[in-house]
Amino acid sequence: MSALAAKPHSVAPAVSDASVRLPVLLFFGAAVFWLVNGALLAFLSAWKLVDPGFLDGISWLTYGRLQPAAENALIYGWASQAGIGAGLWFLARLGRTALAGHRLLVTAAVFWNLGVVVGLCGIVAGWSTGIERMEFPGFASAILLVAYACIGLWTFVLLRDRSSSGLYVSQWYLLAAFLWFPWFFATAQILLVHHPVQGSAQAPIAAWFGSNLIWLWLAPLALAGAYYVIPQEQRRTIRAYPWSLLAFWGVAVLGGWSGPQVYLLGPVPAWMVSAGVAASILLIIPVTLIGINTFGTIRGPVQGPVIAFVGVGLACMMGAVAQNVLAPAITLVTQFSDYVTGQNVLVVLGFITMTLFGLLYFIVPRLTGEAFRPGATGWHFWLVTCGMATSFLSLTVGGLIQGFALYDPGVTFMTSVELAWPFRLMSAVGCLAFFAGSLYFALSFVNLLLRKADVLPPAKKKGATV
């Protein structure tokens, strides 16, 4: 990472950490809470495919409500809040500045979690919008946007008050993510929920929203952290650093266009699908550059959980993009199978979640002065990694088998379900392992905070740090 000149009014890292400690830990704590709940819901929904009669007498625990509740809890409760907390810390550290006040951010965190609670209750009550990754009812999404207005305001204040003379690539990713999210989220809400457009236009807009949520919101938050923690842990500059900006613009231009490829041969304009396919294929270029920047910086054996988690997350990102490149050739077979669910597992639980785990292992000890217990990090890493990999591989292989069975006119639908059953069972086992690892991490996180009882400044000193 190239050095940027610091202005005289730059503050020490300890001052930056003290200024953002309360809101960042609040976002992290809420994120960990939703991680555990989302992982539990994901296991229950996976088990419903193995044993459909499980909890069949409770309407709000049907698969059609559990599955979107799990995905939204992981995206908006866990990944978004962990990314926001990490982003605030990175902006303060890289800008060598202190947060001018945290009450508004604390209020925003409370309202964000209120929106998640209301949204999940709406899903399980049967008020889902039915739009993938945007199932929250409209009134819950409005609460999220109100909360985000306060969050976005303070991120731009941190960027404005930075004491460095330029921007690191991590700051580029964070600035873009915090600008893009309200734009595409509000646009999709207006066009699909509050004032729906005609039916033929809704599917492309939903696909556009889904790809933006990953590549223009969660991915930039994760990549910003990866570009910061890897050189810090390895104590060397990013390899081929000038390429990092080219990779950034590649993700910015191509990421949002990759969604419409899911409607290959579907009832949407051919040019949209063609643009989606082209964007998905070309996305391999910036992702390759990101791999050169990050993996090229890592030297020697991996030590500690930060590089281990971030490395697995980046490897999953490259695997997900490779799958998208192959998608046009196999979509006819896989589009109605578990293969698609496996892709979601690789992106949300693999790329985003594993990278965020690494960021939390890097940031939390610097905020609290306490380190995670080494034995706990090992158990956490192997439980979530093996759980995620088991679920992904089972759904991918089982989805291919199921897809070919569905494509064969001589095979009945029930036969395709029976062929997929063993792989769904293994996927449920993987989800259970991931839930166990997430719960283990949550207990380690709470234990760390309890060991550092004075992690928050005394009330009389709060004014001195803001």
Secondary structure in CASP SS format (residue, H / E / C, confidence):
PFRMAT SS
TARGET T0000
AUTHOR 0000-0000-0000
METHOD secondary structure of the structure
MODEL  1
M C 1.00
S C 1.00
A C 1.00
L C 1.00
A C 1.00
A E 1.00
K C 1.00
P C 1.00
H C 1.00
S C 1.00
V C 1.00
A C 1.00
P H 1.00
A H 1.00
V H 1.00
S H 1.00
D H 1.00
A H 1.00
S H 1.00
V H 1.00
R H 1.00
L H 1.00
P H 1.00
V H 1.00
L H 1.00
L H 1.00
F H 1.00
F H 1.00
G H 1.00
A H 1.00
A H 1.00
V H 1.00
F H 1.00
W H 1.00
L H 1.00
V H 1.00
N H 1.00
G H 1.00
A H 1.00
L H 1.00
L H 1.00
A H 1.00
F H 1.00
L H 1.00
S H 1.00
A H 1.00
W H 1.00
K H 1.00
L H 1.00
V H 1.00
D C 1.00
P C 1.00
G C 1.00
F C 1.00
L C 1.00
D C 1.00
G C 1.00
I C 1.00
S H 1.00
W H 1.00
L H 1.00
T C 1.00
Y H 1.00
G H 1.00
R H 1.00
L H 1.00
Q H 1.00
P H 1.00
A H 1.00
A H 1.00
E H 1.00
N H 1.00
A H 1.00
L H 1.00
I H 1.00
Y H 1.00
G H 1.00
W H 1.00
A H 1.00
S H 1.00
Q H 1.00
A H 1.00
G H 1.00
I H 1.00
G H 1.00
A H 1.00
G H 1.00
L H 1.00
W H 1.00
F H 1.00
L H 1.00
A H 1.00
R H 1.00
L H 1.00
G H 1.00
R C 1.00
T C 1.00
A C 1.00
L C 1.00
A C 1.00
G C 1.00
H C 1.00
R H 1.00
L H 1.00
L H 1.00
V H 1.00
T H 1.00
A H 1.00
A H 1.00
V H 1.00
F H 1.00
W H 1.00
N H 1.00
L H 1.00
G H 1.00
V H 1.00
V H 1.00
V H 1.00
G H 1.00
L H 1.00
C H 1.00
G H 1.00
I H 1.00
V H 1.00
A C 1.00
G C 1.00
W C 1.00
S C 1.00
T C 1.00
G C 1.00
I C 1.00
E C 1.00
R C 1.00
M C 1.00
E C 1.00
F C 1.00
P C 1.00
G H 1.00
F H 1.00
A H 1.00
S H 1.00
A H 1.00
I H 1.00
L H 1.00
L H 1.00
V H 1.00
A H 1.00
Y H 1.00
A H 1.00
C H 1.00
I H 1.00
G H 1.00
L H 1.00
W H 1.00
T H 1.00
F H 1.00
V H 1.00
L H 1.00
L H 1.00
R H 1.00
D C 1.00
R C 1.00
S C 1.00
S E 1.00
S C 1.00
G C 1.00
L C 1.00
Y C 1.00
V H 1.00
S H 1.00
Q H 1.00
W H 1.00
Y H 1.00
L H 1.00
L H 1.00
A H 1.00
A H 1.00
F H 1.00
L H 1.00
W H 1.00
F H 1.00
P H 1.00
W H 1.00
F H 1.00
F H 1.00
A H 1.00
T H 1.00
A H 1.00
Q H 1.00
I H 1.00
L H 1.00
L H 1.00
V H 1.00
H H 1.00
H C 1.00
P C 1.00
V C 1.00
Q C 1.00
G H 1.00
S H 1.00
A H 1.00
Q H 1.00
A H 1.00
P H 1.00
I H 1.00
A H 1.00
A H 1.00
W H 1.00
F H 1.00
G H 1.00
S H 1.00
N H 1.00
L H 1.00
I H 1.00
W H 1.00
L H 1.00
W H 1.00
L H 1.00
A H 1.00
P H 1.00
L H 1.00
A H 1.00
L H 1.00
A H 1.00
G H 1.00
A H 1.00
Y H 1.00
Y H 1.00
V H 1.00
I H 1.00
P H 1.00
Q H 1.00
E H 1.00
Q H 1.00
R C 1.00
R C 1.00
T C 1.00
I C 1.00
R C 1.00
A C 1.00
Y C 1.00
P H 1.00
W H 1.00
S H 1.00
L H 1.00
L H 1.00
A H 1.00
F H 1.00
W H 1.00
G H 1.00
V H 1.00
A H 1.00
V H 1.00
L H 1.00
G H 1.00
G H 1.00
W H 1.00
S C 1.00
G H 1.00
P H 1.00
Q H 1.00
V H 1.00
Y H 1.00
L C 1.00
L C 1.00
G C 1.00
P C 1.00
V C 1.00
P C 1.00
A H 1.00
W H 1.00
M H 1.00
V H 1.00
S H 1.00
A H 1.00
G H 1.00
V H 1.00
A H 1.00
A H 1.00
S H 1.00
I H 1.00
L H 1.00
L C 1.00
I H 1.00
I H 1.00
P H 1.00
V H 1.00
T H 1.00
L H 1.00
I H 1.00
G H 1.00
I H 1.00
N H 1.00
T H 1.00
F H 1.00
G C 1.00
T C 1.00
I C 1.00
R C 1.00
G C 1.00
P C 1.00
V C 1.00
Q C 1.00
G C 1.00
P H 1.00
V H 1.00
I H 1.00
A H 1.00
F H 1.00
V H 1.00
G H 1.00
V H 1.00
G H 1.00
L H 1.00
A H 1.00
C H 1.00
M H 1.00
M H 1.00
G H 1.00
A H 1.00
V H 1.00
A H 1.00
Q H 1.00
N H 1.00
V H 1.00
L H 1.00
A H 1.00
P H 1.00
A H 1.00
I H 1.00
T H 1.00
L H 1.00
V H 1.00
T H 1.00
Q C 1.00
F C 1.00
S C 1.00
D C 1.00
Y H 1.00
V H 1.00
T H 1.00
G H 1.00
Q H 1.00
N H 1.00
V H 1.00
L H 1.00
V H 1.00
V H 1.00
L H 1.00
G H 1.00
F H 1.00
I H 1.00
T H 1.00
M H 1.00
T H 1.00
L H 1.00
F H 1.00
G H 1.00
L H 1.00
L H 1.00
Y H 1.00
F H 1.00
I H 1.00
V H 1.00
P H 1.00
R H 1.00
L H 1.00
T H 1.00
G C 1.00
E C 1.00
A C 1.00
F C 1.00
R C 1.00
P H 1.00
G H 1.00
A H 1.00
T H 1.00
G H 1.00
W H 1.00
H H 1.00
F H 1.00
W H 1.00
L H 1.00
V H 1.00
T H 1.00
C H 1.00
G H 1.00
M H 1.00
A H 1.00
T H 1.00
S H 1.00
F H 1.00
L H 1.00
S H 1.00
L H 1.00
T H 1.00
V H 1.00
G H 1.00
G H 1.00
L H 1.00
I H 1.00
Q H 1.00
G H 1.00
F H 1.00
A H 1.00
L H 1.00
Y H 1.00
D C 1.00
P C 1.00
G C 1.00
V C 1.00
T C 1.00
F H 1.00
M H 1.00
T H 1.00
S H 1.00
V H 1.00
E H 1.00
L H 1.00
A H 1.00
W H 1.00
P H 1.00
F H 1.00
R H 1.00
L H 1.00
M H 1.00
S H 1.00
A H 1.00
V H 1.00
G H 1.00
C H 1.00
L H 1.00
A H 1.00
F H 1.00
F H 1.00
A H 1.00
G H 1.00
S H 1.00
L H 1.00
Y H 1.00
F H 1.00
A H 1.00
L H 1.00
S H 1.00
F H 1.00
V H 1.00
N H 1.00
L H 1.00
L H 1.00
L H 1.00
R H 1.00
K C 1.00
A C 1.00
D C 1.00
V C 1.00
L C 1.00
P C 1.00
P C 1.00
A H 1.00
K H 1.00
K H 1.00
K H 1.00
G H 1.00
A H 1.00
T H 1.00
V C 1.00
END
